[in-house]
Amino acid sequence: MNKQLDSIHHIAIEVTDIQKAIDWYQQHLKCEVAYQDDTWGLLKFENISVALVLPGTHPPHIGIPCDQPEKYGEVKPHRDGTSSAYIQDPFGNWVEMIKLN
């Protein structure tokens, strides 16, 4: 079987304090801050990124790179230049179909 598998760009987890979360992850793990503001942060690891989101701003989710997110619903632009559509699996988990630059 020679079928190419999808990749995961990032996993988003909820935290109540972006700076405190970034400090903890950098103290305990080897990662770099790819982006940070008051409402979210993005930590880059060797093989994946972890998004830190405040409750109520973005749902916890898995981000999957996708060339045509419009196939999954309404596409919304993001401040980092990406755009995406969110879908839910049968169990209520969110999956972000994200078009990267």
KAVEN-V952077 format. One record per run of one state. SS is the DSSP state (H for helix, E for strand, C for the rest). FROM is the first residue (numbers start at 1). TO is the last residue. Records with the same first field share a line. If there is no record, write none. Layout:
BEGIN
SS->FROM-TO  FROM-TO
END
This chain:
BEGIN
C->1-9  16-17  29-31  37-39  45-48  55-60  66-68  73-75  78-82  89-93  100-101
E->10-15  32-36  40-44  49-54  61-65  76-77  83-88  94-99
H->18-28  69-72
END
